Amino acid sequence: MNYLNVKNPFILFQKALLNPAFVDKSLLIDVMNAQMESGNRYFCITKPRRFGKTTNANMLGAYYSKGADSGELFQDLAIGKTEGYGRHLNQHNVVFIDFSKVPDDCESYKMYISYIKENFYEDIEDCYGIKRRQGKSLGDLLKQTKESFVFILDEWDSIFYRKFMTRENKEDYLFFLKDFLKDQPYVELVYMTGVLPITKYSSGSELNMFREYSFIDDPKFSRFFGFTETEVRELCRKFSTVSFEEIKEWYDGYYTDSGESLFNPRSVSSALDDGICKNYWTETGPMDEIAICIRYNVDAVRDDIIRMVEGDTIRIRLRACNPLEQLNTREEILSAMVVFGFLAYWDGFLRIPNKELMEKFEEVLSSDSFGEVKKIVDRSKEMLEATLDQDEKRVAGILEYVHDLEIPFLKYSDENSLSCVVTLCYLYARDFYRIEREKRAGKGFCDFIFYPLKKGDPGIILELKYNSSCSQALKQIKERNYIQELKSCQEVLLVGINYSGKKKCHQCRIEVVNNF
């Protein structure tokens, strides 16, 4: 058998249970049981890659399928303790298709869809003795079985990433899915997963029967994809290889519908296993989707990205979009980034979720697609060197250079605009410092504090002024005792920067404080 009541989901979920970093998401089964029993049959779960879609699909296949006796897998999980747990256990004919599996020599959509169909026809003939007849569709053949089916369709959109796929191919594929799924009496449940939102591809009524749950809008399933804070704390206690605080900084930043923290599961598992936090998820697949998203309309999103790199959130209303088609508006571009998992969106606010993604966005700022901004980033190494050398004139000169570039959103109107420029000018410093903006320190909030990552490097406290003076900036640092934040550093550089709107120029003063 190829798709019908196969044992693959059982085997793969059994292996997943052996992973020390396994997190029990089996209550998803309880939710699906309730939906099926209430007559809701069509669900499409669209989440970023490596967020648990396939593991959950295997879990559901192992639970529902008549092709395996899986009670031993579930009896000790959370679902095993629920009322009615056994009502649907191994009671259904399950059609399980992983659409990412293609023939080795697949060079066209025709070859791909023929492979899927022939496997399906073969199962129907082998199991029910029903042979394909001319003019009979897959839906017609399934009706002749007189049986009911649960369809678990993983990675429905994987073929859309193939270069040979045309618009006509995509439309044909949608009608193929419609043929055997929509309004068919044999359908008990359809659980379909992918990254791309299916409703945005199905412009007509082909697949409008699906209720879709994405990273932008998911009031029902969000807690089952990704690790919650409670789950990550437990994993950190179990492994004792990396602290929870470090894991949170690197991989937190997403949210469930209720606002609970959600961590990237792939990265958390890898970091705990390796004993070190680094880029895992961003290295598991092509990251040029970020560039794809911004290339359509750089001017509309550049300001948002730079402000998010600063640490700001962007208030915006987003809806799921089709990220592989033309992106015409700011909202569509930013929505695409959320769909891919590059940005987090909750309660109307958009943000870069964590350190892992922040590093990727910093790389994007230095790409040619950011034009004049790239020139600033390219000089950020010189800016750090000038600061460490206490070269006040050189620091002010770099700021003058940035100010004179033709970048509308960097034209000063207040201290916040100056802060945006400073963020870009010190982007290189993030390789050597943990930089916090508007940090509570001493008796107030400091504009920037640079915490050295390497012991022995000097700390940096940077205070900005607009139409004031560098002396006032340094005075504020001392009077409000910001330096206590860097008391572990032997040497601290106090940097005061002022922009004079009247004279259209920058000034910089740097003092050194030794902590003994």
VOKE-631563 format. One line per 10 residues: number of its first residue (from 0); their letters; for each residue x, z, y of N, C-alpha, C. Coordinates in steps of 0.2 Angstrom, whole numbers. Layout:
# VOKE-631563
NUM = a = X Z Y X Z Y X Z Y ~ ...
//
This chain:
# VOKE-631563
0 = mnylnvknpf = 4 0 -6 0 0 0 4 0 6 ~ 2 -3 12 6 -4 18 3 1 23 ~ -3 1 24 -6 5 29 -11 10 27 ~ -15 9 21 -20 13 19 -19 19 15 ~ -20 25 17 -19 31 13 -11 31 10 ~ -7 29 15 0 29 13 3 36 13 ~ 9 38 10 11 44 10 17 45 15 ~ 18 40 19 24 41 24 22 46 29 ~ 16 47 32 15 52 37 16 59 34 ~ 14 60 27 15 66 24 23 68 23
10 = ilfqkallnp = 26 63 21 34 64 20 37 65 27 ~ 35 62 32 39 63 38 37 69 42 ~ 31 71 41 29 78 44 32 83 40 ~ 32 83 33 36 88 29 43 88 31 ~ 46 83 33 53 83 36 53 87 42 ~ 48 85 47 48 88 53 48 96 53 ~ 44 98 48 43 106 47 50 109 45 ~ 55 105 43 61 108 41 66 109 47 ~ 64 106 52 68 106 58 68 113 61 ~ 74 116 62 74 123 65 70 123 72
20 = afvdksllid = 70 117 75 67 117 82 60 115 82 ~ 57 115 76 50 113 75 45 118 79 ~ 41 115 83 36 119 87 29 117 84 ~ 25 122 82 18 121 79 13 119 84 ~ 11 112 84 6 109 88 0 108 84 ~ -1 111 78 -6 109 73 -13 111 76 ~ -14 115 81 -21 116 84 -24 109 87 ~ -19 104 88 -22 97 90 -27 95 84 ~ -26 97 78 -30 95 73 -37 98 74 ~ -37 104 76 -44 108 77 -48 104 83
30 = vmnaqmesgn = -44 102 88 -47 98 94 -50 92 91 ~ -46 88 87 -48 81 85 -54 82 80 ~ -54 87 76 -60 89 71 -66 90 75 ~ -66 94 81 -72 95 85 -74 89 88 ~ -70 84 90 -72 78 94 -75 74 89 ~ -72 73 83 -75 68 78 -82 71 76 ~ -83 77 75 -89 80 73 -94 79 78 ~ -92 79 84 -97 78 90 -99 71 91 ~ -96 66 88 -97 59 89 -92 55 93 ~ -87 59 96 -82 55 100 -77 53 95
40 = ryfcitkprr = -76 46 96 -72 43 91 -65 39 93 ~ -65 38 100 -59 34 102 -55 37 107 ~ -49 38 105 -44 42 109 -37 38 110 ~ -35 37 116 -28 34 117 -24 39 121 ~ -19 41 118 -14 46 121 -8 43 123 ~ -7 42 130 -1 39 133 3 44 136 ~ 9 44 133 14 49 136 21 46 136 ~ 26 48 139 33 45 139 36 46 132 ~ 40 42 131 44 42 124 47 48 123 ~ 47 50 117 51 56 114 47 63 117
50 = fgkttnanml = 41 62 118 37 68 119 32 70 114 ~ 34 69 108 30 71 102 24 67 99 ~ 24 61 102 18 57 100 18 55 92 ~ 24 53 90 24 51 83 24 57 78 ~ 27 63 80 27 69 76 19 71 75 ~ 16 71 81 8 73 80 4 67 76 ~ 6 61 77 3 56 73 4 57 66 ~ 10 58 64 11 60 57 8 66 54 ~ 7 71 59 4 77 57 -4 75 55 ~ -7 72 60 -14 70 59 -15 66 52
60 = gayyskgads = -10 61 51 -11 57 45 -10 61 39 ~ -5 66 39 -4 70 33 -10 74 32 ~ -14 76 37 -19 81 37 -26 77 34 ~ -27 72 37 -33 68 35 -33 64 29 ~ -28 61 27 -27 56 22 -29 59 15 ~ -33 55 11 -34 56 4 -28 54 0 ~ -23 51 3 -17 49 0 -12 54 -2 ~ -13 60 0 -8 66 -1 -12 72 -2 ~ -9 77 -5 -12 84 -5 -7 88 -1 ~ -10 89 5 -5 92 10 -7 99 12
70 = gelfqdlaig = -11 103 8 -13 109 10 -7 114 11 ~ -2 113 7 4 117 7 8 116 14 ~ 7 111 17 10 110 24 7 113 29 ~ 0 114 29 -4 117 34 -6 124 34 ~ -5 127 28 -8 134 26 -5 139 31 ~ 1 138 32 5 143 36 5 142 44 ~ 2 136 46 2 134 53 -4 137 56 ~ -4 136 63 -10 139 67 -16 136 64 ~ -16 129 62 -23 126 60 -25 130 54 ~ -21 132 50 -23 135 43 -27 142 44
80 = ktegygrhln = -26 145 50 -30 151 52 -36 150 55 ~ -38 144 56 -44 142 60 -50 142 55 ~ -56 143 58 -62 143 54 -64 135 52 ~ -65 134 46 -67 127 45 -60 122 44 ~ -55 125 43 -48 122 43 -48 117 37 ~ -51 118 31 -51 114 26 -57 109 25 ~ -61 109 31 -67 104 30 -65 97 30 ~ -59 95 34 -57 88 34 -51 87 30 ~ -48 92 27 -41 91 24 -41 87 19 ~ -38 81 19 -37 76 14 -44 73 12
90 = qhnvvfidfs = -48 72 16 -55 70 15 -56 63 17 ~ -52 60 20 -53 53 24 -48 48 22 ~ -51 42 22 -47 36 21 -43 35 28 ~ -37 35 28 -33 34 34 -29 28 34 ~ -30 24 39 -26 18 41 -21 20 46 ~ -15 20 44 -9 23 48 -5 17 49 ~ -4 14 56 0 9 57 5 11 63 ~ 11 10 62 16 11 67 18 4 69 ~ 15 2 75 16 -4 78 23 -6 80 ~ 27 -1 80 34 -3 82 38 -6 77
100 = kvpddcesyk = 35 -5 70 39 -8 65 37 -16 64 ~ 43 -20 65 42 -27 65 47 -30 60 ~ 46 -36 58 50 -39 53 57 -40 56 ~ 62 -40 52 69 -41 55 70 -47 59 ~ 67 -52 57 68 -59 60 62 -61 65 ~ 59 -56 67 53 -57 72 55 -60 78 ~ 53 -66 80 55 -70 86 49 -72 90 ~ 43 -71 88 38 -73 92 32 -68 90 ~ 27 -68 95 21 -64 94 17 -67 88 ~ 17 -73 86 14 -76 80 16 -73 74
110 = myisyikenf = 23 -72 74 26 -69 68 24 -62 67 ~ 24 -58 73 22 -51 73 15 -50 71 ~ 11 -53 74 4 -52 72 2 -54 65 ~ 5 -59 63 4 -62 56 6 -56 51 ~ 12 -53 53 15 -48 48 10 -42 48 ~ 7 -40 54 2 -34 54 -4 -36 50 ~ -7 -42 51 -13 -44 48 -12 -45 40 ~ -7 -48 38 -6 -49 31 -5 -43 27 ~ -1 -38 30 -1 -31 27 -8 -28 26 ~ -12 -29 32 -19 -26 31 -23 -29 26
120 = yediedcygi = -23 -36 26 -27 -40 21 -25 -38 14 ~ -18 -37 13 -16 -35 6 -18 -28 4 ~ -19 -23 9 -21 -17 7 -29 -17 5 ~ -32 -21 9 -40 -22 7 -41 -25 0 ~ -37 -30 -1 -38 -33 -8 -35 -29 -13 ~ -30 -25 -12 -27 -21 -18 -32 -15 -19 ~ -34 -12 -14 -38 -6 -15 -46 -8 -16 ~ -49 -13 -14 -56 -14 -14 -57 -21 -18 ~ -52 -25 -19 -53 -31 -23 -57 -36 -18 ~ -57 -35 -12 -60 -40 -7 -55 -45 -5
130 = krrqgkslgd = -55 -51 -6 -51 -56 -4 -53 -59 3 ~ -48 -61 6 -49 -64 13 -52 -71 12 ~ -57 -72 16 -60 -79 16 -60 -82 23 ~ -60 -89 23 -59 -93 29 -65 -91 34 ~ -63 -89 40 -68 -87 45 -69 -80 45 ~ -67 -76 40 -69 -69 40 -63 -65 44 ~ -66 -61 48 -61 -57 52 -59 -51 49 ~ -54 -47 51 -52 -41 48 -58 -36 48 ~ -62 -36 54 -68 -32 54 -73 -33 49 ~ -74 -39 48 -79 -41 43 -77 -39 36
140 = llkqtkesfv = -70 -39 34 -68 -37 28 -68 -29 27 ~ -67 -26 32 -68 -18 32 -75 -16 31 ~ -79 -20 34 -87 -18 33 -88 -19 26 ~ -86 -24 22 -87 -25 15 -85 -20 11 ~ -80 -16 13 -78 -10 9 -83 -5 8 ~ -88 -5 12 -93 1 12 -90 8 13 ~ -84 8 16 -81 14 17 -80 16 24 ~ -78 22 26 -77 24 33 -69 26 33 ~ -67 25 39 -59 26 40 -58 30 46 ~ -52 33 46 -49 36 52 -43 32 53
150 = fildewdsif = -42 29 59 -37 25 61 -32 29 65 ~ -26 29 63 -20 32 67 -15 27 69 ~ -15 25 75 -11 19 77 -6 21 82 ~ 0 21 80 6 24 84 9 18 87 ~ 11 20 94 15 15 98 12 8 98 ~ 5 9 100 1 2 101 5 -3 106 ~ 9 -1 110 11 -5 116 18 -7 114 ~ 21 -6 109 28 -7 108 30 -14 108 ~ 25 -19 106 26 -26 106 27 -29 113 ~ 24 -25 118 23 -28 125 30 -28 128
160 = yrkfmtrenk = 35 -24 125 42 -24 128 46 -30 126 ~ 44 -34 121 47 -40 118 47 -45 123 ~ 53 -48 124 54 -54 129 49 -60 128 ~ 48 -61 121 44 -67 120 36 -66 121 ~ 34 -60 123 27 -59 124 25 -62 131 ~ 20 -66 130 17 -69 136 10 -66 138 ~ 7 -68 144 1 -65 145 -5 -66 140 ~ -4 -73 138 -9 -75 133 -8 -71 126 ~ -2 -69 124 -1 -65 119 -4 -58 119 ~ -3 -55 125 -5 -49 126 -13 -49 126
170 = edylfflkdf = -16 -54 128 -23 -54 128 -26 -55 121 ~ -22 -59 117 -24 -60 110 -23 -53 106 ~ -18 -50 108 -17 -43 104 -23 -38 106 ~ -25 -38 112 -30 -34 114 -37 -36 110 ~ -38 -42 109 -44 -44 106 -43 -43 98 ~ -37 -43 96 -36 -41 89 -38 -34 88 ~ -36 -29 92 -38 -22 92 -45 -21 92 ~ -48 -25 97 -55 -25 98 -59 -27 92 ~ -57 -32 88 -60 -34 83 -62 -29 77 ~ -57 -25 75 -58 -21 70 -59 -13 72
180 = lkdqpyvelv = -59 -12 79 -60 -5 81 -67 -4 85 ~ -69 -9 89 -74 -8 94 -81 -8 90 ~ -85 -3 91 -92 -3 89 -93 -5 82 ~ -88 -2 78 -88 -4 70 -91 3 67 ~ -96 2 62 -99 7 59 -94 11 54 ~ -89 8 52 -84 11 48 -79 15 51 ~ -79 15 58 -74 19 62 -76 27 62 ~ -73 31 59 -74 38 60 -70 41 66 ~ -64 39 67 -60 41 72 -54 36 73 ~ -52 35 80 -47 31 81 -42 35 86
190 = ymtgvlpitk = -36 37 83 -31 41 87 -25 36 88 ~ -25 34 95 -20 29 96 -15 32 101 ~ -8 30 101 -3 33 105 1 27 108 ~ 4 28 114 8 23 117 11 26 123 ~ 15 22 127 17 24 134 13 21 139 ~ 11 15 138 8 11 143 0 12 143 ~ -3 13 148 -10 15 149 -14 8 146 ~ -18 9 141 -22 4 138 -27 1 143 ~ -31 5 146 -36 3 151 -34 -1 156 ~ -27 -1 158 -25 -5 163 -23 -12 161
200 = yssgselnmf = -22 -13 154 -21 -19 151 -27 -23 149 ~ -32 -19 147 -39 -22 145 -43 -22 151 ~ -42 -28 155 -46 -28 162 -53 -29 161 ~ -55 -32 155 -62 -33 154 -65 -27 150 ~ -69 -29 145 -73 -23 141 -70 -23 134 ~ -64 -26 133 -61 -26 126 -60 -19 123 ~ -57 -15 127 -55 -8 124 -58 -3 128 ~ -64 -4 131 -66 1 136 -70 7 133 ~ -70 7 126 -72 13 122 -68 18 122 ~ -61 17 123 -56 23 123 -57 28 129
210 = reysfiddpk = -56 34 127 -55 39 132 -47 40 132 ~ -44 39 138 -37 39 138 -34 45 142 ~ -29 48 139 -26 54 142 -18 53 143 ~ -16 53 150 -10 51 152 -6 57 155 ~ 0 56 157 3 61 161 0 62 168 ~ -4 57 170 -7 58 177 -14 62 176 ~ -17 61 170 -24 64 170 -25 66 162 ~ -24 72 160 -25 74 154 -28 81 153 ~ -34 82 154 -37 89 154 -38 92 147 ~ -36 88 141 -38 90 135 -32 91 130
220 = fsrffgftet = -27 86 131 -21 86 126 -15 88 129 ~ -14 90 135 -7 90 138 -3 95 135 ~ -6 101 132 -2 106 129 1 104 123 ~ -1 99 120 2 97 113 8 92 114 ~ 9 90 120 15 85 120 20 88 125 ~ 26 89 123 31 93 126 30 101 124 ~ 35 105 126 36 112 124 33 116 130 ~ 29 121 129 27 125 134 33 130 135 ~ 32 134 141 37 139 142 37 145 137 ~ 32 147 134 32 152 129 35 149 123
230 = evrelcrkfs = 34 143 121 37 140 115 45 139 116 ~ 47 138 122 54 137 124 58 144 123 ~ 54 149 126 57 155 126 59 158 119 ~ 54 156 115 54 158 107 60 154 104 ~ 61 148 106 66 144 103 73 146 105 ~ 73 148 112 80 151 114 82 157 111 ~ 77 162 109 78 168 105 80 166 98 ~ 78 161 95 79 159 89 86 156 88 ~ 88 152 93 94 149 92 100 153 95 ~ 99 156 101 104 160 105 110 156 106
240 = tvsfeeikew = 109 149 108 115 145 109 116 143 117 ~ 110 143 120 109 141 127 104 146 130 ~ 105 148 136 101 153 139 94 149 141 ~ 89 153 141 83 150 144 83 148 151 ~ 87 151 155 87 149 162 90 142 163 ~ 96 141 159 99 135 159 94 129 156 ~ 91 130 151 86 126 148 81 124 153 ~ 78 129 156 73 128 161 75 123 167 ~ 81 125 170 84 121 175 85 113 173 ~ 87 112 167 89 105 165 82 102 163
250 = ydgyytdsge = 77 105 159 72 101 156 65 103 157 ~ 64 108 162 57 110 164 55 105 169 ~ 49 106 172 47 102 178 40 98 177 ~ 38 98 171 32 95 169 26 100 169 ~ 20 98 168 15 103 168 9 101 164 ~ 6 106 161 0 105 157 -6 104 162 ~ -12 102 160 -17 102 165 -19 108 169 ~ -18 114 165 -19 120 168 -13 123 173 ~ -8 119 173 -2 121 177 3 125 174 ~ 3 125 167 8 129 163 14 124 163
260 = slfnprsvss = 20 127 163 26 123 163 27 119 156 ~ 29 113 157 30 109 151 37 106 151 ~ 41 107 145 48 105 145 48 99 141 ~ 54 95 142 55 89 138 57 91 131 ~ 53 89 126 55 92 119 61 89 116 ~ 62 83 117 68 80 114 75 83 117 ~ 75 84 124 81 87 127 82 94 125 ~ 76 98 125 77 105 123 80 106 116 ~ 77 102 111 79 103 104 86 101 103 ~ 88 95 107 95 93 106 100 98 109
270 = alddgickny = 98 101 115 103 106 119 104 112 114 ~ 98 115 111 99 121 107 103 119 101 ~ 102 113 98 106 112 92 114 111 94 ~ 115 107 99 122 106 101 125 112 105 ~ 121 117 108 124 122 111 126 120 118 ~ 124 115 121 126 113 128 120 109 131 ~ 119 110 137 114 106 141 117 100 144 ~ 115 94 143 117 88 146 111 83 146 ~ 113 77 148 107 72 147 106 69 140 ~ 100 71 138 99 68 131 93 63 131
280 = wtetgpmdei = 87 65 134 82 61 134 83 54 138 ~ 87 55 144 88 49 148 93 44 145 ~ 96 46 139 101 42 136 98 39 129 ~ 92 41 128 89 38 122 85 31 122 ~ 85 29 128 82 22 129 84 19 136 ~ 81 13 137 83 10 144 80 14 150 ~ 85 16 154 82 19 160 82 15 166 ~ 82 8 165 82 3 171 74 3 173 ~ 70 6 170 63 6 172 62 9 179 ~ 67 14 181 67 16 188 68 11 193
290 = aicirynvda = 73 7 191 75 1 196 69 -4 196 ~ 66 -5 190 60 -10 189 55 -7 194 ~ 53 -1 194 48 2 198 49 1 205 ~ 55 2 208 57 2 215 58 -5 218 ~ 60 -10 213 62 -16 216 57 -20 219 ~ 50 -19 218 45 -22 220 44 -21 228 ~ 45 -14 230 43 -12 236 48 -6 238 ~ 54 -8 239 59 -2 241 57 2 247 ~ 55 -2 252 54 2 259 48 7 258 ~ 43 5 253 37 10 253 39 16 249
300 = vrddiirmve = 44 16 245 45 22 241 52 25 242 ~ 56 22 246 63 24 247 63 31 250 ~ 59 32 255 59 38 259 56 44 254 ~ 51 42 250 49 47 245 54 50 240 ~ 58 45 238 63 46 233 68 51 236 ~ 71 49 242 76 53 245 73 60 246 ~ 67 61 249 65 67 250 64 71 244 ~ 62 68 238 62 72 232 69 73 229 ~ 74 69 230 81 71 229 83 77 233 ~ 80 78 239 81 84 243 78 90 240
310 = gdtirirlra = 73 89 236 70 95 233 63 95 235 ~ 60 91 240 54 91 242 49 89 237 ~ 42 90 238 37 87 234 33 83 239 ~ 30 78 236 26 73 240 19 73 238 ~ 15 74 243 7 75 242 4 68 242 ~ 1 66 236 -1 59 235 -7 59 230 ~ -11 55 230 -16 54 225 -15 48 221 ~ -14 49 214 -12 44 210 -17 43 204 ~ -17 37 202 -20 35 196 -16 31 191 ~ -17 31 185 -13 27 180 -13 20 182
320 = cnpleqlntr = -7 16 181 -7 9 183 -3 6 177 ~ -3 -1 177 1 -5 172 8 -6 175 ~ 13 -2 172 20 -2 175 24 -8 173 ~ 21 -12 169 25 -18 167 23 -25 171 ~ 17 -24 174 15 -29 178 17 -28 186 ~ 15 -33 190 17 -33 197 15 -26 200 ~ 19 -23 203 18 -16 207 18 -18 214 ~ 12 -17 217 11 -20 224 11 -14 230 ~ 9 -8 228 8 -3 233 13 3 231 ~ 14 7 236 18 13 235 15 18 229
330 = eeilsamvvf = 8 18 229 5 22 224 6 19 217 ~ 6 13 216 7 10 210 14 11 207 ~ 19 10 212 26 11 210 27 19 208 ~ 24 23 212 25 30 210 21 32 204 ~ 15 29 203 12 30 197 15 28 191 ~ 19 22 191 23 19 186 28 24 184 ~ 31 27 189 37 32 187 34 38 183 ~ 28 40 185 25 46 181 23 44 174 ~ 21 38 173 19 35 167 25 35 162 ~ 31 33 165 37 33 161 40 40 160
340 = gflaywdgfl = 38 45 164 41 52 163 46 53 168 ~ 48 49 173 53 50 178 51 55 183 ~ 45 55 185 42 60 190 37 64 187 ~ 36 70 189 31 75 187 25 75 192 ~ 19 75 190 13 75 195 8 80 192 ~ 7 84 197 1 89 195 -2 92 202 ~ -8 93 202 -12 96 207 -11 92 214 ~ -10 85 213 -9 81 219 -2 81 222 ~ 3 84 219 10 84 221 14 80 216 ~ 19 77 219 24 73 215 31 76 216
350 = ripnkelmek = 35 76 211 42 79 211 46 76 206 ~ 53 77 207 58 75 202 58 82 198 ~ 56 81 191 55 87 187 61 92 186 ~ 67 89 185 72 94 183 79 91 184 ~ 84 94 182 91 92 183 93 86 180 ~ 90 85 173 92 79 170 89 73 173 ~ 83 73 176 81 67 180 84 67 187 ~ 85 72 190 88 72 196 95 68 196 ~ 99 69 191 105 65 190 104 58 190 ~ 99 56 187 97 49 186 95 46 193
360 = feevlssdsf = 91 50 197 89 47 203 95 47 208 ~ 100 51 207 106 51 211 109 45 210 ~ 110 43 204 113 36 202 109 30 205 ~ 102 31 205 98 25 208 100 25 215 ~ 101 30 219 102 30 226 109 26 227 ~ 113 26 223 119 22 224 119 15 221 ~ 113 13 219 112 6 217 111 1 222 ~ 112 -5 221 112 -10 226 104 -11 229 ~ 100 -9 225 93 -10 227 91 -5 233 ~ 95 0 234 94 4 240 97 2 246
370 = gevkkivdrs = 101 -3 246 104 -6 252 108 -2 256 ~ 106 0 262 109 4 267 110 11 264 ~ 106 13 261 106 20 258 113 21 253 ~ 114 15 250 120 15 245 126 16 249 ~ 126 13 255 132 14 259 134 22 261 ~ 128 25 262 129 32 264 131 36 257 ~ 128 35 252 130 38 245 138 36 244 ~ 140 30 245 147 28 244 152 32 248 ~ 149 35 254 154 39 258 153 46 257 ~ 149 48 252 148 55 251 154 59 248
380 = kemleatldq = 158 55 244 164 58 242 169 60 248 ~ 169 55 253 173 57 259 171 63 263 ~ 164 63 263 161 69 266 163 76 263 ~ 163 76 257 165 82 254 172 84 255 ~ 176 79 254 183 80 256 185 82 263 ~ 181 79 267 182 81 274 180 88 276 ~ 175 90 272 172 97 273 177 102 270 ~ 180 100 264 185 105 261 191 105 265 ~ 193 99 268 199 99 272 198 102 279 ~ 192 104 281 190 107 287 191 102 293
390 = dekrvagile = 190 96 291 191 91 296 184 90 300 ~ 183 94 305 177 94 309 175 87 312 ~ 180 83 315 179 77 318 177 72 313 ~ 180 72 307 179 67 302 171 68 299 ~ 169 74 298 163 76 296 158 73 301 ~ 159 75 308 154 72 313 154 65 313 ~ 160 61 312 160 54 312 156 51 307 ~ 156 54 301 152 51 295 145 52 297 ~ 143 57 300 136 58 302 134 53 307 ~ 139 52 312 137 46 317 136 40 314
400 = yvhdleipfl = 141 38 309 140 32 305 133 31 302 ~ 131 36 299 124 36 295 119 35 300 ~ 119 39 306 114 39 311 114 32 314 ~ 119 28 314 119 21 317 117 16 312 ~ 116 17 306 113 12 301 106 11 303 ~ 104 5 301 97 3 303 92 5 297 ~ 91 12 297 87 15 292 81 19 295 ~ 75 16 296 70 19 300 69 26 299 ~ 68 28 292 66 35 291 71 40 292 ~ 78 37 293 83 42 295 84 43 302
410 = kysdenslsc = 80 40 306 80 41 314 78 48 315 ~ 82 52 319 80 59 320 74 60 325 ~ 70 64 323 65 67 327 65 74 327 ~ 68 77 322 68 85 321 74 87 317 ~ 74 93 315 79 96 310 78 93 303 ~ 72 92 301 71 90 295 74 83 293 ~ 74 78 298 77 72 298 84 73 297 ~ 87 77 301 95 79 300 96 81 293 ~ 92 85 290 92 88 284 93 82 278 ~ 88 77 279 88 72 275 95 68 275
420 = vvtlcylyar = 98 67 281 104 64 281 109 68 278 ~ 109 74 279 115 78 276 114 78 268 ~ 108 78 265 107 78 258 111 72 255 ~ 110 66 259 113 60 256 120 60 257 ~ 123 63 263 130 63 264 134 67 259 ~ 130 72 256 134 77 252 131 75 244 ~ 129 69 243 126 68 236 132 69 231 ~ 138 67 233 144 67 228 145 74 226 ~ 144 79 231 146 86 230 142 89 224 ~ 136 86 222 132 89 217 136 89 210
430 = dfyrierekr = 141 85 210 145 85 203 150 91 203 ~ 150 95 209 155 101 209 151 107 211 ~ 145 106 214 141 112 217 134 111 215 ~ 131 117 214 124 118 213 121 119 221 ~ 118 114 223 116 114 230 109 116 231 ~ 107 122 235 101 124 236 99 123 243 ~ 93 120 245 91 119 251 85 125 253 ~ 85 127 259 81 132 262 81 138 257 ~ 87 140 256 88 146 251 87 152 255 ~ 83 157 252 82 164 254 89 167 253
440 = agkgfcdfif = 92 170 259 98 173 258 98 178 264 ~ 101 184 263 102 189 268 96 191 271 ~ 95 189 278 89 191 282 85 185 284 ~ 86 179 280 82 173 282 83 168 276 ~ 82 162 279 83 156 274 88 151 277 ~ 93 150 273 99 146 275 97 139 273 ~ 99 134 278 98 127 277 101 124 270 ~ 107 125 269 110 123 263 116 128 260 ~ 115 130 254 121 134 251 123 130 245 ~ 130 129 245 134 126 239 137 131 235
450 = yplkkgdpgi = 134 132 229 137 136 224 142 133 220 ~ 148 134 220 153 131 216 152 131 208 ~ 153 126 205 152 126 197 159 128 194 ~ 164 127 197 171 129 195 173 135 198 ~ 175 140 194 178 146 197 184 145 201 ~ 185 147 207 190 146 211 189 142 217 ~ 184 137 216 182 133 222 179 137 227 ~ 180 135 233 176 138 239 169 137 239 ~ 165 142 241 158 141 242 157 138 249 ~ 151 135 250 150 132 257 143 134 259
460 = ilelkynssc = 142 136 265 136 138 268 135 133 274 ~ 130 129 275 129 124 280 122 126 283 ~ 123 126 290 117 127 294 116 122 299 ~ 110 119 300 109 114 305 106 116 311 ~ 107 112 316 104 113 323 102 107 326 ~ 97 107 330 95 101 333 94 102 341 ~ 98 99 345 98 100 352 100 108 353 ~ 104 110 350 107 117 351 115 117 351 ~ 118 120 347 125 120 346 128 122 340 ~ 134 120 338 137 123 332 138 130 332
470 = sqalkqiker = 140 133 338 141 140 339 135 144 337 ~ 129 141 339 123 145 337 122 145 329 ~ 124 139 326 123 138 319 127 143 315 ~ 134 144 317 138 149 314 136 156 316 ~ 134 157 322 131 164 323 126 166 319 ~ 121 161 318 115 163 313 118 165 306 ~ 122 161 304 125 162 297 128 169 296 ~ 131 171 301 134 178 301 129 183 302 ~ 125 183 307 120 188 309 115 189 304 ~ 113 184 300 108 184 295 111 186 288
480 = nyiqelkscq = 118 186 288 122 188 282 120 183 276 ~ 120 177 277 119 172 272 125 172 267 ~ 131 175 269 137 174 265 136 179 259 ~ 132 183 259 131 188 253 129 184 247 ~ 126 178 248 124 174 242 131 171 239 ~ 136 171 242 143 168 239 148 174 239 ~ 146 180 238 151 185 238 156 185 232 ~ 154 181 227 158 181 221 164 175 222 ~ 163 172 228 168 167 229 174 170 234 ~ 180 168 232 186 171 236 186 168 243
490 = evllvginys = 184 162 243 184 158 250 177 155 251 ~ 174 156 257 168 153 259 169 149 266 ~ 167 142 266 167 138 272 160 139 275 ~ 160 141 281 154 141 286 154 135 290 ~ 149 131 289 149 124 292 143 124 297 ~ 144 123 303 138 122 308 138 115 310 ~ 132 112 310 131 105 312 126 105 317 ~ 127 101 323 122 100 328 121 93 330 ~ 115 91 331 114 84 334 111 85 341 ~ 114 82 346 111 82 352 107 76 354
500 = gkkkchqcri = 101 77 355 96 71 356 98 68 362 ~ 100 72 367 101 69 374 108 65 374 ~ 113 67 371 119 64 370 120 59 365 ~ 115 59 360 115 55 354 122 56 350 ~ 123 62 349 130 63 345 129 69 341 ~ 134 69 336 134 75 332 141 79 333 ~ 140 86 332 146 90 332 146 94 326 ~ 152 96 324 153 100 318 159 105 319 ~ 157 111 317 162 117 317 163 120 310 ~ 169 121 308 170 124 302 174 130 302
510 = evvnnf = 172 136 299 176 142 299 177 144 292 ~ 182 148 291 184 150 284 183 158 284 ~ 180 160 278 179 167 277 182 169 270 ~ 186 174 270 189 176 264 186 182 261 ~ 184 182 255 180 188 252 186 192 248 ~ 188 198 250 193 202 247 190 208 245
//
